[in-house]
Amino acid sequence: MSDIAVIGSGFSGISVVYWLHQLGVKATLISLDIPEKASAVPLGLMSPAGGQKGIPIWRYKDGLRSTFDLLDELQNYNSETKLYQKSAVLRPAMQPFIEEYFRKNFDDFPEDDVKWLSSDEIHDYNPHIFNQYGGMLIHDGAIISGDAICTTIKQYADHYHIPMIHNRVYRIEKDDKGFRLYFNNFETKFDKIIIATGSVLPTISGIDVGNLIVPVKGQLMKLRKETSDKVFDHAISGQGYIAELNGEAAFGSTYEHDFTTLEPTQTAENKLRDQLSVLFPHWEKYYSVSEQWTGVRASTPDRMPMLGNFELNPNLYFYFGNGSKGMIWSSLLGKLLARLIVKNEELPREVAIQRFAKRVVFG
């Protein structure tokens, strides 16, 4: 057993394990298999233009490069399923105020990364899409199979003899020699632990960071293609995103801050159907809905990730808060956290958890 444990096998946890391994450290990966895991999304979109306003995502070039490095390595251990596909991302502005935001934020992108298209140019690019206000064409994005990535990590871990524990950690206690982890029917110890469990935290003695996590539920529709006609060869992001990979398609996602169930709801499905009908008026000629999927993202008060440790608990590390940008940030931030742990390299202040130290409860 290694002396470092990474708790959480979503994109964040996988990334930390991978980059620690690149630095010569084999951490034990603890897979929780919780239903809330947003990383297991059937199809996700990686786009440099984030959120409703299309703002350039923090360090998106580094994020893309790091994610592709990780996925290319993992792809070696899955010959049956394509983990990702590089793709242009069409972002049509669906309302006048969105056009205003897009035009403002468009100027913040390097000229080679994004192109502005008029509504006529968008129609020429994709005649299926309804648009009156123009929008952005982002050259470097990707469509990602989240569930395939989460499955492939086991093959990667087996190949390199990286220890894995498939069980849920309910409580963590600190003592003079490290940390004791309590599972359903056993316990074990590690010198250092990294908590990368998204919106679901175990109970941790001596520290509570729960008020730094803002859970956001997302629901998407898995689509079944009803025609052999080629519909599009790129991703679309407007009032939700639509993407295809490995013969499957999906449209999502909702942003539910006040939710009472992890199950898909009819209200969310109706909203998704309405949004898709506005974006792609004749979508039912090409697709039918096969099922619904939900996951819970962990956001933060300032919508930036949080990673690092505190002086009172130097061997206890946190990594959470990627929100809807986990696919573009996870590998990059996993690398930064691994370099903090192994080489003591300082984290960028924008993502260091210490910026919210006053809101953490110690004791």
N, C-alpha and C positions, 0 to 999 in steps of 0.2 A: 504494500500500500504506500502511495506517495504521501508527502507531508503537506501537500496543498490540495484542498478540495474546492471545486467550482460547483456551486449549487444552482442548477437550472440548465436545461439543455435546449433552450431556444437559441435564436441567432446570437444573442449576447454571450451566453455561456459557451456555446460552440466556438465563438470567435476567441474568447479568452483562452480556452484550452488549446486551440490551434496555435495561437501566437506564443503562448508559453512553451509549447512543444518546439516551435521554431527557435526559441532561445535556449533550448536544451533542458527544459523542465517538463516532466510528465505529471500533470495534475490529475487527480481523480475527478471524473465527471459524474455528478449526481443528477440523474434524470427523474423529474418529479411526475411526469405524465399527467399534468393537471388539465382540466377541461378549459381553463381560462387562457391557455397558451395561444397568443396571437401569432407566434412564429409559424405555427402549423397551417397557416392560410393556404388554401389550395393553389391560388395564383395571386401573386402580389406584384406591385409595380414599383420600380426604382426610377425616380425622376428627379433631376436636379432642381426643378421648380416646385417648391413645396407649398402645401396648403391651398386654400381657396384663392389667395391673392397671387400665387405664382412667384413667391419670393425666392431668390437664390438660396439654396440650403448651405449652411455653414460647411466649408471645406468639402464641397461636393466632389471636386476632382480627385482629391485624396481618397474620399469615401468610395467612389466608383472603382478606382484602381485597386484599393485594398480588398474590396468585395470580390472583384473578378479574380484576384490572386487566390483568395480562399476557395471560391467556387470551382476554379479550374483544378485545384488540388483535390477537392472532394469528388469532382467528376470522375477522377481516376478509379474510384471505388464504387461507381454505379454505372454499369454499361447498358442498363435497360431503360433508364429515364433521364431525359435532359433536365438538368437542374436549373438552367437559365438560358435565356436568349437575349442577346443585345438587340435593342429596338429603339427606333425613333419614337418620341411621345408627342402626339398631337394634343394641344391644350386649347380647344375652342372657348372663347369667352361667351358664356351663355346669357349674360345680362349686361346692360350698359355699365353698371358700377364695377363689374368684373373686368370689362374692357379697360376702364380707367386704371384699375390696379395693375393689370397686365402690362399696359403701355408704360406705366411708371417703373415697374420692376424689370421690364424687358431691357431697359437701358443699363441695368446693373450687371447684366451677363456679358461675358466676352463675345465679340461679334461672331466668332466661329462656332459658338456653342448653341445659339438660339437664332431662329429666323422668324420675323413677323410675317404673317400671312393675312391677306384680306379675306373677307367672307367668300368671294369668288375663288380665290386661291385655295381656300380650305375645301370648297366643293370639288375643285379639280383634283385635289390630293385625296379626298375621300368623299365620294358623292353620296354616301349613306348618311352623313352627318348633317344635321340641321344647324345652321349658324348664320347670324346676322351681323356680328360685331368683330369678326376677325379673331386672331389668336396667335399663339406661339407654337412653333414647331421646334422641339428640343431634339437635337441630333443624337445625344448620347444618353440613353436610358437602358432599361432592361426589364424583362418579364421573368419572374422567379417563381419556381415551385417550392413553396415553403415546406409543405409536408414531405416532399422528396428529400430536401436538405436535412430535415430533422431525422429522417430514416437513415440517410447515408452516413451520418456521423458515427453510427455504430460500426459500419464497415471500416471506416477510417480508424476508429479507436481499436478495433480488433487487429488491424494490420500492424499498428505501431505498439500494440500491447499497452494501450492506455486504459487504466482501470475505470470501470463504470459501476455505479450502484443505481439500480432501478427501484427507488423507494422515495417516499416523501419525508422530508425533514420537518418535524413539528416544533422542535425546540433546540436552541443552541445556548450552551453555557460556557462561560470563560473561566479558566482556572490558571494557576501559575505556569502550567506547562503547555497551554494551548487552548483548544476548544473541543468540547464534547458535543457531538451531534446525536440527537435522539430521534429514532425512526419508529415505525409501528411496533416492532417486536425486537429491536436490538439497538445498540448504541456503539459509537466509535469515536476516535479522536483524531484531530489534525492540528498541525502547528499553525497553519494559515488557512483562512477560508475566504472565498469570493462569493458574494450573494448576488446572483443574476437571475432572480426569479420573477421578474416583471412586476405585475400588480399584486402578487401574493407573497407576503413575507412570512417566514417562520418567526416564532417568538424568540427574541434574542435577549439574554440577560444583560442588563447594564446599559442598553441603548435602544432607543425607539426612533426610527426614521419614517414611520408610517405616514406622518402628516406631510411628507414631501412627495408622496405619490398621489397622482390624480388619475384614477381609473377611467378609461373610456371604452365602452363596448362598441364593437363594429360588427355589422352583419353584411354578408354578401350573398349573391345568388350564383350558384353553379349552373352553367348553361349547357344544354345539349344541342349540338349543331344538327339542323334538320335538312341541310343541303350540302352537296359536294362542291358548290360554288365557292370560290375564294372571296371572302368578305373583306378582309384587310390584312396587311402584313406588318402592322405597327400597333402600338398601344395608344389608347385614347383616354384622356383625363378631363372630364367636364361633367360636373354634378355627380361625381363618381368616376371610377375608371373601368374600362373594359379591355380585356387582354385574352390572348389565346396562346397555349403552349401544350405540346404533347397531345394534340387532338382535343383538348379541353378548353373551355372558355369560362370566364367569370365576369360578373359586374358587381362592383361595390364601391364604397362601403359607407355605412352610416356612422355617425359620431354621437353616441348616446352617453351623456354624462350622468343622467339619473335613470338607473335601470334597477329592476328588482329580480330579474331572472337572467341566467346565462343562456337560456334556450332561445332559438329564433322566435320572433314574434310576427304575427300577421301585419301589425302596424308598420314594422320596419320593411317587410316584404312589399307592402303596398307602396311605400315611399320609394323603394328602389325601382319598382316597376314604373312608377310615374316619372322618375328621373331619367330612366333609360328611354322611355317613350319620347321625352322631350329631346334628348340627345340624338337618338337613333330611331326616328319615327316608325320605321317598318321592320324593327328588329324581330318581330314574331314570324316574319317570312323566313328567317334564317336560323332562329334559335327557339328553344323552349326551355323553361326552368326545370331543372332536374332535382335540385335540393337547395336548402339554405345552410349557411355556415356562420358561426359567430366566434369571436375571440375578444379578449380584453387587453387593450394596450395600456401601458403605464406611461402617463405623461407627468409633467412636473409643473410647479407654479409659474415658472418662466418659459416652459415648453422647450427647455434644453436638457440634454441628458445629465445625469449625475454619476460620477465615478470617483473612486479614491477611498481614502481612509481618514481617521481622526487620530490625533496625538494620544488620546486616552486609550485607543484600541488600534495600535499600529499594524497588527496582523489580521485585522478584520476589514475586508474591502467590499465596497458596494459598486454595482453597476446596474442602473435602471433609468427609465425615463426617455427612451427613444421615441415614444409615441408612434406616429404613423411613418416615421423616417428610419425605422430599424434596419431596413434592408440596405440603405445607403450609409448608415452610420456604424452598424454593429461591428464589422470587421476592423474599421479604422480605430474605433474606440477600444475594441478588444486588444489591438496592438499597443495602443498608448498605455492601457492599464497593465498589460504584461511587462512593458518596459519600465513602468513605475515599480512593479513588484521585484523584477529581477535586477534592474540597473539603477533604480532609484531616480529615474528621470521625472522631472516635474511635469504635471499635467497642465494643459492649457486652462487658463482661469475660467473660460466660458463654460467648461464642462466639469470642473472640479467640485466635488460635493461640499467642500469647505465654504463655498459661497453662501450656503444656507445653514451653517453650523449653529447659529443662534436659535434655529427652529427645532434642532435635534434635542431629544430628551435623554440625558445621561443619568445613570443612577440605578 
